[in-house]
Amino acid sequence: MVGKRLRQLRTQQGLSLRALAQKSGLSRSFICDVEHGKCGLSVASLRVLARVLGVDEGVFFERGSDRTS
């Protein structure tokens, strides 16, 4: 669920994986793995991504957040 929501937010803001990686200081491959559910996400990384995307951390866990608009 978190990975799907991350991808949704990233694409809604027109950010590529590379751009999000540069802004967050996280690797492109790590973000890609999170989006595809291949690895977990620490609280610290979640906070960084939320800050960069301009959203509250809780938005990653809201019910129905994996649906596209």
OpenMM code with the backbone's topology and positions (N, CA, C; nanometers):
from openmm import Vec3, app, unit

residues = "MET VAL GLY LYS ARG LEU ARG GLN LEU ARG THR GLN GLN GLY LEU SER LEU ARG ALA LEU ALA GLN LYS SER GLY LEU SER ARG SER PHE ILE CYS ASP VAL GLU HIS GLY LYS CYS GLY LEU SER VAL ALA SER LEU ARG VAL LEU ALA ARG VAL LEU GLY VAL ASP GLU GLY VAL PHE PHE GLU ARG GLY SER ASP ARG THR SER".split()
positions = [
    Vec3(0.0821, -0.1193, 0.0000),
    Vec3(0.0000, 0.0000, 0.0000),
    Vec3(0.0870, 0.1265, 0.0000),
    Vec3(0.1906, 0.1293, 0.0818),
    Vec3(0.2758, 0.2478, 0.0896),
    Vec3(0.3450, 0.2729, -0.0443),
    Vec3(0.3938, 0.1663, -0.1063),
    Vec3(0.4626, 0.1803, -0.2341),
    Vec3(0.3721, 0.2334, -0.3440),
    Vec3(0.2498, 0.1825, -0.3483),
    Vec3(0.1548, 0.2293, -0.4501),
    Vec3(0.1221, 0.3764, -0.4296),
    Vec3(0.1051, 0.4135, -0.3036),
    Vec3(0.0726, 0.5531, -0.2731),
    Vec3(0.1902, 0.6444, -0.3055),
    Vec3(0.3112, 0.5969, -0.2751),
    Vec3(0.4307, 0.6747, -0.3073),
    Vec3(0.4380, 0.7008, -0.4573),
    Vec3(0.4179, 0.5979, -0.5357),
    Vec3(0.4220, 0.6143, -0.6814),
    Vec3(0.3133, 0.7099, -0.7288),
    Vec3(0.1946, 0.6964, -0.6730),
    Vec3(0.0842, 0.7842, -0.7111),
    Vec3(0.1178, 0.9300, -0.6829),
    Vec3(0.1681, 0.9573, -0.5645),
    Vec3(0.2034, 1.0952, -0.5278),
    Vec3(0.3156, 1.1485, -0.6154),
    Vec3(0.4145, 1.0653, -0.6396),
    Vec3(0.5288, 1.1077, -0.7218),
    Vec3(0.4838, 1.1428, -0.8631),
    Vec3(0.4033, 1.0568, -0.9225),
    Vec3(0.3609, 1.0822, -1.0605),
    Vec3(0.2618, 1.1986, -1.0688),
    Vec3(0.1777, 1.2152, -0.9677),
    Vec3(0.0858, 1.3294, -0.9657),
    Vec3(0.1612, 1.4608, -0.9646),
    Vec3(0.2771, 1.4610, -0.9053),
    Vec3(0.3579, 1.5827, -0.8978),
    Vec3(0.4555, 1.5938, -1.0145),
    Vec3(0.4481, 1.4995, -1.1057),
    Vec3(0.5319, 1.5052, -1.2246),
    Vec3(0.6785, 1.4784, -1.1976),
    Vec3(0.7071, 1.4040, -1.0928),
    Vec3(0.8455, 1.3749, -1.0576),
    Vec3(0.8877, 1.2383, -1.1114),
    Vec3(1.0032, 1.2320, -1.1695),
    Vec3(1.0606, 1.1039, -1.2101),
    Vec3(1.1235, 1.0400, -1.0870),
    Vec3(1.1569, 0.9127, -1.0989),
    Vec3(1.2289, 0.8464, -0.9901),
    Vec3(1.3597, 0.9194, -0.9616),
    Vec3(1.4276, 0.9570, -1.0667),
    Vec3(1.5563, 1.0267, -1.0522),
    Vec3(1.5389, 1.1592, -0.9780),
    Vec3(1.4365, 1.2362, -1.0144),
    Vec3(1.4141, 1.3663, -0.9505),
    Vec3(1.3808, 1.3490, -0.8021),
    Vec3(1.2962, 1.2514, -0.7701),
    Vec3(1.2620, 1.2278, -0.6303),
    Vec3(1.3851, 1.1814, -0.5533),
    Vec3(1.4660, 1.0991, -0.6150),
    Vec3(1.5893, 1.0533, -0.5510),
    Vec3(1.6816, 1.1713, -0.5214),
    Vec3(1.6985, 1.2598, -0.6167),
    Vec3(1.7852, 1.3753, -0.5971),
    Vec3(1.7333, 1.4660, -0.4863),
    Vec3(1.6031, 1.4890, -0.4843),
    Vec3(1.5450, 1.5784, -0.3838),
    Vec3(1.5473, 1.5183, -0.2437),
    Vec3(1.5369, 1.3850, -0.2360),
    Vec3(1.5276, 1.3192, -0.1061),
    Vec3(1.6615, 1.2697, -0.0523),
    Vec3(1.7588, 1.2533, -0.1405),
    Vec3(1.8864, 1.1972, -0.0976),
    Vec3(1.8838, 1.0451, -0.0889),
    Vec3(1.7735, 0.9851, -0.1310),
    Vec3(1.7611, 0.8389, -0.1348),
    Vec3(1.7936, 0.7922, -0.2761),
    Vec3(1.8328, 0.6665, -0.2900),
    Vec3(1.8693, 0.6190, -0.4230),
    Vec3(1.7465, 0.5902, -0.5086),
    Vec3(1.7630, 0.6065, -0.6387),
    Vec3(1.6555, 0.5779, -0.7328),
    Vec3(1.6134, 0.4316, -0.7218),
    Vec3(1.7106, 0.3426, -0.7104),
    Vec3(1.6776, 0.1998, -0.7036),
    Vec3(1.6011, 0.1672, -0.5752),
    Vec3(1.6347, 0.2332, -0.4644),
    Vec3(1.5623, 0.2110, -0.3396),
    Vec3(1.4169, 0.2555, -0.3531),
    Vec3(1.3955, 0.3735, -0.4077),
    Vec3(1.2589, 0.4245, -0.4246),
    Vec3(1.1798, 0.3329, -0.5178),
    Vec3(1.2433, 0.2890, -0.6245),
    Vec3(1.1782, 0.1964, -0.7179),
    Vec3(1.1390, 0.0673, -0.6462),
    Vec3(1.2293, 0.0127, -0.5657),
    Vec3(1.1998, -0.1104, -0.4917),
    Vec3(1.0843, -0.0903, -0.3942),
    Vec3(1.0789, 0.0244, -0.3284),
    Vec3(0.9684, 0.0537, -0.2364),
    Vec3(0.8378, 0.0595, -0.3147),
    Vec3(0.8378, 0.1300, -0.4278),
    Vec3(0.7158, 0.1425, -0.5076),
    Vec3(0.6647, 0.0075, -0.5568),
    Vec3(0.7551, -0.0853, -0.5803),
    Vec3(0.7159, -0.2182, -0.6295),
    Vec3(0.7018, -0.3216, -0.5188),
    Vec3(0.7106, -0.2768, -0.3943),
    Vec3(0.6910, -0.3655, -0.2805),
    Vec3(0.8037, -0.4648, -0.2576),
    Vec3(0.9208, -0.4356, -0.3097),
    Vec3(1.0346, -0.5267, -0.2956),
    Vec3(1.1116, -0.5047, -0.1667),
    Vec3(1.0907, -0.3921, -0.1014),
    Vec3(1.1582, -0.3671, 0.0259),
    Vec3(1.0722, -0.2747, 0.1102),
    Vec3(1.1011, -0.2749, 0.2375),
    Vec3(1.0280, -0.1917, 0.3308),
    Vec3(1.0852, -0.0517, 0.3373),
    Vec3(1.0209, 0.0304, 0.4138),
    Vec3(1.0565, 0.1705, 0.4242),
    Vec3(1.0681, 0.2060, 0.5715),
    Vec3(1.1810, 0.2614, 0.6110),
    Vec3(1.1976, 0.3030, 0.7505),
    Vec3(1.1147, 0.4290, 0.7759),
    Vec3(1.0904, 0.4547, 0.9026),
    Vec3(1.0175, 0.5759, 0.9408),
    Vec3(1.0949, 0.6992, 0.8962),
    Vec3(1.2253, 0.6944, 0.9101),
    Vec3(1.3074, 0.8093, 0.8704),
    Vec3(1.2955, 0.8364, 0.7205),
    Vec3(1.3015, 0.7328, 0.6397),
    Vec3(1.2883, 0.7494, 0.4939),
    Vec3(1.1483, 0.7952, 0.4566),
    Vec3(1.0486, 0.7430, 0.5258),
    Vec3(0.9109, 0.7847, 0.5011),
    Vec3(0.8949, 0.9337, 0.5292),
    Vec3(0.9555, 0.9802, 0.6368),
    Vec3(0.9476, 1.1228, 0.6714),
    Vec3(1.0143, 1.2092, 0.5658),
    Vec3(1.1287, 1.1642, 0.5168),
    Vec3(1.1995, 1.2396, 0.4126),
    Vec3(1.1130, 1.2490, 0.2875),
    Vec3(1.0575, 1.1357, 0.2442),
    Vec3(0.9753, 1.1350, 0.1224),
    Vec3(0.8499, 1.2201, 0.1400),
    Vec3(0.7868, 1.2121, 0.2564),
    Vec3(0.6680, 1.2942, 0.2824),
    Vec3(0.7021, 1.4425, 0.2751),
    Vec3(0.8153, 1.4798, 0.3334),
    Vec3(0.8578, 1.6207, 0.3313),
    Vec3(0.8817, 1.6681, 0.1884),
    Vec3(0.9537, 1.5874, 0.1111),
    Vec3(0.9847, 1.6241, -0.0275),
    Vec3(0.8567, 1.6346, -0.1102),
    Vec3(0.7623, 1.5438, -0.0858),
    Vec3(0.6371, 1.5447, -0.1615),
    Vec3(0.5356, 1.6452, -0.1068),
    Vec3(0.5658, 1.7044, 0.0076),
    Vec3(0.4778, 1.8058, 0.0658),
    Vec3(0.3491, 1.7500, 0.1217),
    Vec3(0.3563, 1.6280, 0.1772),
    Vec3(0.2369, 1.5648, 0.2337),
    Vec3(0.2648, 1.5217, 0.3768),
    Vec3(0.1584, 1.4986, 0.4518),
    Vec3(0.1692, 1.4442, 0.5858),
    Vec3(0.2046, 1.2963, 0.5753),
    Vec3(0.2835, 1.2470, 0.6676),
    Vec3(0.3236, 1.1063, 0.6653),
    Vec3(0.2040, 1.0113, 0.6657),
    Vec3(0.0972, 1.0503, 0.7312),
    Vec3(-0.0214, 0.9660, 0.7415),
    Vec3(-0.0897, 0.9386, 0.6089),
    Vec3(-0.0653, 1.0217, 0.5087),
    Vec3(-0.1302, 1.0033, 0.3789),
    Vec3(-0.0912, 0.8691, 0.3162),
    Vec3(0.0223, 0.8151, 0.3537),
    Vec3(0.0660, 0.6865, 0.2999),
    Vec3(-0.0168, 0.5702, 0.3537),
    Vec3(-0.0904, 0.5926, 0.4622),
    Vec3(-0.1642, 0.4854, 0.5273),
    Vec3(-0.3157, 0.5039, 0.5264),
    Vec3(-0.3647, 0.6071, 0.4610),
    Vec3(-0.5087, 0.6329, 0.4580),
    Vec3(-0.5801, 0.5251, 0.3793),
    Vec3(-0.6969, 0.4893, 0.4252),
    Vec3(-0.7790, 0.3908, 0.3545),
    Vec3(-0.8142, 0.4447, 0.2169),
    Vec3(-0.8041, 0.3565, 0.1186),
    Vec3(-0.8379, 0.3953, -0.0177),
    Vec3(-0.7296, 0.4741, -0.0865),
    Vec3(-0.6150, 0.4917, -0.0210),
    Vec3(-0.5095, 0.5737, -0.0793),
    Vec3(-0.4414, 0.5067, -0.1967),
    Vec3(-0.4660, 0.3770, -0.2179),
    Vec3(-0.4039, 0.3095, -0.3313),
    Vec3(-0.4875, 0.3204, -0.4579),
    Vec3(-0.6019, 0.3860, -0.4476),
    Vec3(-0.6839, 0.4097, -0.5664),
    Vec3(-0.6347, 0.5324, -0.6404),
    Vec3(-0.6374, 0.5262, -0.7718),
    Vec3(-0.5977, 0.6432, -0.8488),
    Vec3(-0.7174, 0.7325, -0.8691),
    Vec3(-0.6917, 0.8594, -0.8820),
    Vec3(-0.7998, 0.9582, -0.8998),
    Vec3(-0.8469, 0.9613, -1.0419),
] * unit.nanometer
topology = app.Topology()
chain = topology.addChain("A")
for resn in residues:
    res = topology.addResidue(resn, chain)
    for name in ("N", "CA", "C"):
        topology.addAtom(name, app.Element.getBySymbol(name[0]), res)
